[in-house]
Every structure is written in structure tokens, then in C-alpha cells.
Amino acid sequence: MNPLLLAILGPTASGKSALAMRVAEQSKGEVINCDAMQMIRYLEVGTAKPSREERLRVPHHLYDIVDPDERYSAGRYVVDARRVCREITGRGHLPIVVGGTGLYLRVLLDGIFAGPARSEEIRARLRNIASRKGSSYLHRILERKDPKAALKIEEKDLIRLVRALEVCFVTGEPISALHGQKEPLKGYSVLKLGLDMPRQDLYDRINRRVEKMFESGLLEEVEALIEKGYRPAAKGFEAIGYRYAVAVLRGEMRGVEAIELTQRDTRRYAKRQLTWFRKEEDVEWISGPGESLKAGEAAMALLGGMVE
């Protein structure tokens, strides 16, 4: 029988980390991070990373592995996460992948094609076109170059539009054709658990979390990062709330406004996450937050059913 791999997914603030901790402690599990921003060093307050105490209780992997000004790709995540999965199963433990970056989970399980290296020149040209004519114009170009890819990429998804067109121009081949070269994860029985709850309950949790972020020292954390020499344009400052914190420190925005905008952006992000995860196949959805007794019991029952 193939070893198990558990993936816990869901929107931000739904309690994924809490559920992962409970399952890990009851099933000899080790947690593998699947959240892009939690991989960045020095970002603590605004990314809701597991606490030091939690990391001592249960082994955690792929946290704090890149600097705030360092780029980390989905391709690199595939290599790192699959290596950690093998190491964990080699110890006879359960790998538990947890986080809200849906793309990383998808490439971990489905693989990623070996596409060309980034071309900053092509990307800059495409972004310039989008700024002048809109991302819908790039989408129409993609419809001509790669109709299959255009069907799967939304007009507003500028990042994926630019990458798809970049691949077309660099390789002369459509990205949809190259996707057929992906190498799916093999040798595991995968159980995907999704956390869901009434939308207003989730939004209330998000609002409280953001308030706590600012109360717990988000501004001080950002100020310390700037003093370390990291510029506001660094990748790490793309985490929700960090750019608003920079604006507050510069006197360009009041703290109350920064909190409200961070709450709004986080709610919108959660909505996009749910849309993404709803498209995932074979997800066992659990109602309620991850900290609840009901969620923990449901997760252990489903995990037990896989073992049997």
C-alpha cells in the first residue's frame, strides 16, 4: 500500500494550521508549508506562521527558507516539497501539506513542466502592453497563440497571461502543449481535506486576525525590515498588509485606514482562494474552523478510513 500524504487546504484564517497540528500530534505527522509568504524569513506577525512552541512540538518544514528580497518559484517548490515528503515517509511519519497557496499544492501533486527561464525583457514588454491596453488585450493575443491555454486563464490574471505568452515567444510552442510533459507525484495515496464555513464567519475571523496583526507589532516588524536594508519593493512586502504598513510609517496613511484596507484585501484573497480550491478534485470538505473539535474528529475519521 502506498504511504499516505495529507493535504489541508482552505482560505486564510480558516484554521488550517491548527488542524494540521492536531492531526500531526495524533498520527506521527510532520507539517510541510504550502504558503508562499510563510517561506519568507523575518515575516512573522503578518503571515500567521506556526509559533516557535508549535514548531518544537511538531516538526515543520519549508518555513523561513528565503529572504524577503529573494524570489521563490513553483518549480523550486516541487523539488523541495517532494524531497521533504520522501524524507518524512522514510521516517515512517505522515507528511501533512498545509497552506493557502493553491498553485504550490497543484504543482506538488500534478507536477510542473520544464519551461524556459524568465525573460525579463519579454515580461516588461507584455506588462507595458497590459498597462496601455489592458490585460484583456493580452488575453486576445493568447487566444490566437494558444487557444487551449486561453480557455483556462482569466482575462484579469495578468501573471499567468504574461507567463503563457512568454513561453510562446521564447520556445515557439504553446504552453498548453508543454503542460503534457508534467510528471505527477507518484507513490502516495493522497487525502485532501478542505475547510469551509459560512462566509460571514470567515470574514469575521479575518477582520479580528488583521486587528491582532497590527496590535501585535506589524508596524514595528516592517520598520525593522527596512532598517535591515530591505526596500519596500522587495518580494516580502507583497504579503497582504505590509505595503499599507510601509505607507503608515511614511506618514502617507493612518493606522485605522491601513487596518481597514488590509481587512478588505484579505477578504478578497480568501474569496479567490475558495474559488481556486473549489476546482480541486477529490476534496473532502469539512465544515467549521480547523480549531473545532468537530473538524479534528472528522479529519481523523477520514484519515483512519484511508488506512483501513
N, C-alpha and C positions, 0 to 999 in steps of 0.2 A: 504494500500500500504506500502511495506517495506521502511524504510528510506534509503536514498542514501549513498553510500560510493564511493568516487572518488579516484582513484589511478593514479598518474602521474609518468610515467616511461620513461627511456631512458638512453643513455650513459652519462658519466661525461661531464660537460661543455656544455650540450645542452640547459640549461636554465630552468631546471625543477623547481627550487626554485622560479624563477621569475614568472613563470606561476602559480605556487601554490599561491603566494602572490596575484596576480591579481584576481584569481578566489575566493580566501578566502574573499577579501575585497568586492567583488560584490555579495557574496552569503552567508554571515554569516558563513564562514568556519573557521576551525581550522586545523593547519598543524600537521601531525604525521610523525616523522622522520622514514625513512626506509633506512638509510645509516649507516652501521656498524661503520665507523670511526667517523662520526659526533656525535656518542653517547659518545665518549671519552672526558673527561674533559681536558682542557688545550691545546687541539689540535685545534687551530683556523685558523692560516694562511694557513696551508697546506690541510685543509679539506673543505674549501669553505662553512662554516656554514652560515646560515642566520645571518645578522648583529643584533646588540643589538636593533637598531632602528626598524628593521623589526619585531623583536620579541615583541616589545612594541605595534606595530600597529596591529598585529595578534597573537593570542595565538599559541605557538609552544610547542610540546610535544616530550619527549624522546630524547632530546639533553642534552649532558653533564651529563649522568647518571651513568657512570662507570669511574674508574680511569685508567690511562694508563697501569698499570700492572695487571688489572683485566680482567678476561675472561667473555664474554657475549655470550650466546648460542642462537640458533634459537628457542629452546623450551622456553626460558625465554622471547624472543621477542613475541611469540604468546600470552603468558599470559599478558604481559604489553600492547601490542598494542590493543588487543581485549578489555581490560579493559578501555583504553582511548577512543576507539571507542564508547563504551557504554556510557561513561560519556559525550562525545560530543553530541551524538544524544539525550541524556537525557536533554540537554540544548536546544534542538531544532536547533542545528547547524549542519553543514556539515563536516564530517571527511574527510580530504584530506591527503592521504598517499603519501609521495613523497620521492624518493631516488633511488639510483642505485644498492642496494644490492638485486638482484633478488631472492635469496633464502628466504630472510625475507618476501618479498611480497608473495611468493608462499605459505609459511607455514602459513602466516596470513590468506590467503583465503582458502587454501586447508586443513590446519591442519598439525599436525606432530604426528608421532607415539610415544608412551611412551617407548622409547628404554632404554637399560641398561646404567648405569653410565659409564663414561670414565674409561678405564683400561689403565693407563699409561704404564704398563709393556707390554701389548699386542701391544700397539701402537708403543712403542720403538722397539720391535722385528720386526714388519712389516716394519717400516721405515728403519731399518738396512738391511732387505732383499732387499728393494727397492734400497737402496744406492749401494748394491753389484751387484744386478741382474737386476735392472731397474723396473719401475712401470708396465711395460708390463708383467713381471713375476707374480706380484700380480694380474693382470687382468686375467691371465690364471688360477690362483687358484680360483678366484671368479667365473669364468665360470663353474668350476666344483661344487663349493659350492652353487652358486645362479645364474643360467643362466639368469633369468629374470633381475636381478639387473645388471649383466654384460653387457646386451644389452643397458642399459640406462647410464652407466658410461664409460666415455672415458678412454683409457689406460693412458693418461697423468694426469688424475685427481687424484692425489695421496691422497688428503684429503678425497674424497668420497670413494676411494678404501679402504683406511685404516679403515674408519668407517664401511663400509659394512662388511668387514672381521671380524672386532672387534665384531660386533653384532652376526655374525655367531658363532664365537668361544665362546662368553660369554653365549649366550642363547641357542645355538644348533639349532636355527631356521634361515632361510634365511630372510634378511632384507626386501625383496620384499613381503613376507607373512605378516610381521608386518605392512607394509605400509597400508594394508587394514583396519587397526584399527584407521586410522586418522579420526578426527572429523572436517569436513569443517565448515567454518564460515556460520552461519545461520541468517536469519532475516534482510538481507541487499540486496538492488539492487546495484550491483557493476558496475561502469563505469571505464574502464581502458583506459587512454589516453597515447599514446606513441609519443615521439618527435623524428623526423627524419630529416636529412638534408644531402646534398651532403657530402661525406666522407672528401674531402679536406677542405671544410668549417669547419667541425667539428675539424679536425686536426689543422687548423689554430687557432681556438678558444682555443684548448688545449695548443698549444705552447705559446700563449700570456698569458694564465692563469698561466702557470708554471713560466714564466719570472716574472710575477707580484708577485707570491708567494715569490720568492727569494728576489725581490726588497722590499717587504713589511715586511721582517723580519723573514723568516723561520729559518735562522741560529740562530738568537737570541732566537726564541721560543724554538728550540731544546736545545740550551745551557742552558736556564732557566729550562727546564725539567730535564736535567742531574744534575743541581745544586740542584734541589728538591730531588734528590736521585733516580730517575728512571734510570734503567740500559738500555743500548741500546737493550738488548734482550727482553724488555717489549713489550707487545702486541701493544701498541700505536705506537711504532716505525715501525710497519709493514705497516703503511699508506705510500702510494707512495711518495717518495721524502725524507722521514725522515731519512732513513738509509744513503742515499747519503749526507744529511746534516751532519750527525754524522761523516762521512768519511772526509768531508771538515774541520770540527772542529778539527779533529785529525791530519790534515795535510796529509792525505792519498789521497786526490783528490782535484783538482782545482774546483773553483766555476762554471766555464764555463762547465766543464765536468759533474758536478752534474746536472746542468740545462738540458743539452742535454740528459742524461740518464733518468731523470725524465720525460721529454717530450716523449721519446721513450716508457717508461713503461706505461705512461698514455694513449698513443695512443693504445698500445696493450690491455690495460684494457678496453678501450672503445669498441674495436672490440669484445672482449669476452662478454661484456655486451649486445651488439647488437645481437650477436648470441643467447644468453640466452633469451632475450626479444622477439626475433622473434618466439620463440617456445611457447610464451604465447598465449592463446586462447582469442578471442573476444577483441582484442586491436583495438581501433580507432586511427589510425596513423595520426599525424598532421605534415605537412612539415614546416621546418623552426625552428629557435630558439624560446625558450619559451618567450623571451622578446618581440617578434614581435607582432604587432597589429593583424596580421592575425591569429597567434596561439591563442591569447586571445579570439578573436571573435569566432573562431572555437570551442574552449573549452566551451565557454558559450552557444553556439548554441547546442552542443551535450548534455550538462547538462540540458538545457531547454527542449530538446526532451525527456529526461528521466522523467522529472517532469510531462510533458503532458501525 
